[in-house]
Amino acid sequence: MNHLLSMKKIQIEGFSDEHWTPIVKGIDLTLDKGEVLGLIGESGAGKSTLGLAAMGFNRQGCRIVSGSIVFDDIELTKAPKKELRELRGSRIAYVAQSAAASFNPAHRLIKQYAETPVQHGLMNLSEAVEKGIDIYRRLLLPDPEKIGYRYPHQISGGQLQRAMVAMAMSCQPDIIVFDEPTTALDVTTQIEVLAAIKEITRQFDTAAIYITHDLAVVAQLADRIMVLRYGELVEEGNTRELLANPKEEYTRQLLSVRTLRGDKEQLAKNKAVILEVKDVSASYVNGIKVLKNISLKIRRRKTVAVVGESGSGKRA
């Protein structure tokens, strides 16, 4: 069976401290049409380096030492730069972690969306704008007919992240590399963006590599997971099977939720309430309410997390 993308024995090095250091150490990776592959591991595992290599691209200071990267029968490690430029954006797209850094603040969203399909000769400007509005609608962006005429600073972080997904979809690529695109978002916005990514890749039958350190995220999206550590493959498998029955200790550590256990006496002490808040309300000077009848208890040796989106009153 021919895979849409096949990477074999990939070795990549990075230059630091006056010498080359291995970053990716002989990893094999395959991706089929419509499949979502999750690359997971802690910082420094080589996830982003491997994901970029799938586009035939290296960051400055990195080099592919050996191995093969074949996309649709094209060997990317040997392809001319002109051919690689034609592939990137049109057939293999990339979604970065920071949407704000990926947009030109001087141009409207729809202009930046249309630039790639027009430059690749896939459609004219009016056709690209019409297609952009359709994809904005599919991604559930508000007022899709008009939102593209705003500048990047005029929409929220979650909306901008979805606009970046739309821009990556502008040429309906075969593969999109998502490089931790929800890390900087609050929890509720992250859920919205993940749902949008899942839906848009399903609708267009787009294959994807989703890079993250968060198992909860990748479990929602990926058909298959590769666990990386220190540039090496630790474990690979179907998402459901790997999460239910991880074979390697490192994978189990990523999945585990550790709890502190003590003897009965200590557990009894832990139950003591050291701070209690009852029915607290707070307002700004202008009368705008910040907190409304909030109650909570903090017990000895316990940690209480206060979670919510921006403007929910956490700090108050």
C-alpha positions in Angstrom: 0.0 0.0 0.0 1.3 3.4 -1.0 1.0 6.0 1.8 0.3 9.6 1.2 3.4 10.4 3.2 6.1 8.0 4.1 9.2 9.0 6.2 11.8 6.4 6.7 14.8 6.4 9.0 14.8 10.1 9.4 17.8 11.6 11.2 17.9 15.3 11.9 20.6 17.3 13.6 20.7 20.8 15.1 23.8 23.0 15.5 24.6 24.3 19.0 27.7 24.8 21.1 29.9 24.6 18.0 28.8 21.1 17.0 25.9 19.2 15.5 23.6 17.4 17.9 21.0 14.7 17.0 17.4 15.9 17.4 15.5 13.2 15.5 17.0 9.7 15.6 16.0 7.4 12.8 12.2 7.7 13.1 9.7 6.1 10.6 6.4 7.8 10.0 3.5 7.1 7.6 0.3 9.1 7.0 -2.7 8.1 4.8 -5.3 10.2 3.2 -7.9 11.6 5.7 -5.9 10.2 8.7 -5.0 12.3 11.7 -1.7 11.4 13.3 -0.9 12.7 16.8 2.8 13.4 17.6 3.1 13.7 21.4 5.9 14.1 23.9 7.5 16.6 26.2 9.5 19.7 25.1 12.6 18.6 23.2 11.2 15.4 22.0 11.6 16.4 18.3 7.9 16.7 17.5 8.0 20.0 15.7 11.3 19.2 13.9 9.7 16.0 12.6 6.5 17.8 11.6 8.4 20.4 9.6 10.5 17.8 8.0 7.2 16.3 6.6 7.1 19.4 4.5 10.7 19.0 3.4 11.6 21.9 5.6 14.2 22.5 8.3 14.5 25.4 10.7 17.7 27.4 10.5 20.5 25.5 12.2 19.0 22.1 11.5 19.7 19.6 8.7 18.4 16.3 7.6 21.3 13.9 7.8 19.8 10.8 6.3 16.5 9.1 5.5 13.7 9.4 3.0 10.6 11.6 2.9 8.2 10.6 0.1 5.0 12.6 -0.4 2.7 11.4 -3.2 5.7 9.7 -4.9 7.8 12.8 -4.6 11.1 12.5 -2.7 11.2 15.7 -0.7 14.8 15.4 0.4 15.9 15.5 -3.2 13.2 17.8 -4.7 14.3 21.2 -6.2 13.6 24.3 -4.1 11.1 25.5 -6.7 9.1 22.3 -6.5 9.1 22.4 -2.7 7.8 26.0 -2.8 5.0 24.9 -5.1 4.0 22.1 -2.7 4.1 24.1 0.5 0.8 26.0 1.1 -0.9 24.3 -1.8 -0.6 20.6 -1.0 1.1 20.6 2.4 0.1 23.4 4.8 1.3 24.5 8.3 -0.6 25.9 11.2 1.7 27.5 13.9 1.2 27.8 17.6 0.9 31.6 17.5 -1.8 32.9 15.2 -0.9 36.6 16.0 2.7 36.1 14.8 1.5 34.4 11.6 -0.6 37.3 10.2 0.5 40.6 8.8 -1.1 43.2 10.9 -1.3 45.7 8.0 -3.6 43.5 5.8 -7.2 42.3 6.2 -7.8 38.6 6.9 -9.5 37.8 3.6 -6.6 39.3 1.6 -4.1 37.1 3.5 -6.4 34.1 3.0 -6.6 34.7 -0.7 -2.9 35.2 -1.3 -1.9 31.6 -1.4 -4.5 30.1 -3.8 -4.1 33.2 -6.1 -0.3 32.9 -6.2 -0.5 29.2 -6.9 -2.9 29.9 -9.8 -5.7 27.8 -8.3 -8.3 30.6 -8.6 -8.7 34.3 -9.1 -9.2 36.8 -6.3 -13.0 36.9 -6.4 -13.2 33.1 -6.4 -10.7 32.9 -3.5 -12.8 35.5 -1.5 -16.0 33.5 -2.1 -14.2 30.3 -1.0 -12.8 32.0 2.1 -16.3 33.1 3.2 -17.5 29.5 2.8 -14.6 28.2 5.0 -15.1 30.9 7.6 -18.7 29.7 7.8 -17.7 26.0 8.1 -15.3 27.0 10.9 -18.2 28.8 12.7 -16.6 32.2 12.6 -19.2 35.0 13.4 -20.5 37.0 10.5 -18.5 35.1 7.9 -19.4 37.5 5.1 -17.7 40.4 6.9 -15.2 39.1 9.4 -12.6 38.6 6.7 -12.5 42.4 6.1 -11.2 43.0 9.6 -7.6 43.3 10.6 -6.0 40.6 12.8 -6.1 42.8 15.9 -9.8 43.3 15.5 -10.9 39.7 16.4 -10.3 37.5 19.4 -7.5 35.0 19.9 -9.8 32.0 19.3 -11.2 33.6 16.1 -7.8 34.4 14.8 -6.7 30.8 15.4 -9.6 29.6 13.3 -8.8 32.2 10.7 -5.3 30.7 10.5 -6.8 27.2 10.1 -9.0 28.7 7.3 -5.8 30.1 5.6 -4.2 26.7 5.8 -7.2 25.2 4.1 -7.3 27.8 1.3 -5.9 25.5 -1.3 -7.6 22.4 0.2 -4.2 20.7 0.8 -3.6 17.0 1.2 -1.9 17.4 4.5 -1.9 20.0 7.3 0.7 20.1 10.0 -0.8 21.5 13.2 2.0 22.6 15.6 0.3 23.0 19.0 -2.2 25.5 17.6 -4.3 25.7 20.8 -1.6 26.0 23.5 -1.9 29.8 24.0 -5.8 29.7 24.2 -8.0 29.5 27.3 -9.9 26.3 27.9 -13.2 27.2 26.4 -11.7 28.8 23.3 -9.4 25.7 22.9 -12.4 23.4 22.8 -14.0 25.6 20.1 -10.8 25.6 18.0 -10.3 21.8 18.4 -13.9 21.2 17.3 -13.4 23.4 14.3 -10.2 21.6 13.3 -11.8 18.2 13.7 -14.8 19.2 11.6 -12.9 20.9 8.8 -10.4 18.1 8.3 -13.3 15.6 8.2 -15.3 17.7 5.7 -12.4 17.9 3.3 -10.9 14.5 4.0 -7.6 16.2 4.8 -4.8 14.2 6.4 -3.1 15.9 9.4 -0.2 15.7 11.7 -1.2 17.1 15.1 1.8 18.1 17.3 1.1 18.5 21.0 2.3 17.6 24.6 -1.4 17.3 25.7 -2.9 13.8 25.6 -6.4 15.1 26.3 -6.1 17.2 23.1 -4.7 14.5 20.9 -7.3 11.9 22.1 -10.1 14.1 20.7 -8.5 14.3 17.2 -6.1 11.6 16.3 -6.7 8.2 14.7 -3.2 7.1 15.6 -0.6 8.4 18.1 3.2 8.3 18.0 4.9 9.0 21.4 8.4 10.6 21.1 11.1 11.2 23.6 14.6 12.6 23.1 14.2 12.3 19.4 13.3 8.6 19.4 10.0 6.8 19.0 8.8 5.4 22.3 5.5 3.8 21.2 3.0 4.0 18.4 -0.6 2.7 18.0 -4.3 3.3 17.5 -5.4 6.1 19.7 -8.0 4.1 21.6 -5.8 1.1 22.1 -2.8 3.1 23.1 -4.7 5.2 25.7 -6.4 2.1 27.1 -3.3 -0.1 27.2 0.1 1.7 26.9 3.0 -0.7 26.6 5.9 1.6 27.6 6.5 3.2 31.0 7.0 6.7 29.6 3.6 6.5 27.9 2.1 5.4 31.2 3.7 8.3 32.9 2.2 10.7 30.4 -1.2 9.2 31.0 -1.0 8.9 34.8 -2.6 11.2 37.2 -0.5 11.1 40.4 -2.1 11.5 43.8 -0.5 12.0 47.2 -1.3 9.3 49.7 -0.8 9.3 53.4 -1.7 7.4 56.5 -5.1 7.6 58.1 -3.9 10.3 60.6 -2.6 12.5 57.8 -5.7 12.0 55.7 -7.8 13.1 58.7 -5.6 16.3 59.0 -6.0 16.9 55.3 -9.8 17.3 55.8 -9.4 20.3 58.0 -10.7 23.5 56.3 -8.2 26.3 56.5 -10.0 28.9 54.3 -13.7 29.2 53.5 -15.4 31.7 51.3 -19.2 32.0 51.4 -21.5 33.9 49.0 -18.9 36.5 48.0 -20.0 39.1 45.4 -17.8 41.9 44.1 -18.2 44.8 41.7 -16.1 47.5 40.1 -16.6 51.1 41.1 -18.8 51.7 38.1 -21.1 48.9 39.3 -20.2 46.2 36.9 -20.4 42.9 38.7 -17.2 40.7 38.8 -18.2 38.0 41.2 -21.7 36.7 42.0 -22.3 34.6 45.1 -19.1 32.6 45.0 -18.4 30.0 47.7 -15.4 27.7 48.1 -13.4 25.7 50.7 -9.6 25.1 50.8 -8.6 22.1 52.9 -5.1 21.6 54.4 -2.6 20.1 52.0 -5.0 20.5 49.1 -4.9 22.7 46.0 -7.9 24.4 44.6 -7.8 25.4 40.9 -9.8 28.4 39.7 -10.4 28.0 36.0 -12.3 30.1 33.5 -11.9 32.1 30.3 -10.7 35.7 30.2 -13.1 38.0 32.1 -14.6 35.3 34.2 -13.4 36.8 37.5 -10.7 34.4 38.5 -8.2 37.0 39.8 -10.9 38.9 41.7 
